[in-house]
């Protein structure tokens, strides 16, 4: 990248405000040079190299604890640039070429993260719609079953004639059982109850 391209990149990034939050920078082999140690200018006068360091540091701090696999993947993709940063002396800014490579890589990282987050949002939205549909279906089925049970209770109460409660529960149970048993007795095809057998009387024995 020549100097003219570097100047155009620098002018295009002048609108970027400094981060308004405080993040914990990575340590150890993933440590990133502190731009405040490299330059003492105010935040409104940061150079392109300092802006690249700030956004590079902030990107790798924006992963949740359950995204450790994603963080490892992005660190592997950034291993080349990170190795070049680690070789810089303390307080030394990256040169324009390294800063441009950092910004190019951050641009691709941001696009990848945006696509990943959109996919997760779409997946959670589809799951929410599915769970809402299942919940509504279960509620409709429950209401239907309650209506059927109430209908059966009303039919049974009408059939056995127990529209009013008795004083004694045991009498109620006994009476309801007797009436239900009577109701369930077999009938002839005409619908009449079968006649009970009556004993026959021999008239010759009465004389």
Secondary structure as UniProt FT lines:
FT   HELIX           3..12
FT   TURN            13..15
FT   HELIX           28..30
FT   HELIX           35..38
FT   HELIX           43..45
FT   HELIX           48..59
FT   TURN            60..61
FT   HELIX           65..67
FT   HELIX           68..77
FT   HELIX           79..86
FT   TURN            90..91
FT   HELIX           96..160
FT   HELIX           169..183
FT   TURN            189..190
FT   HELIX           203..206
//
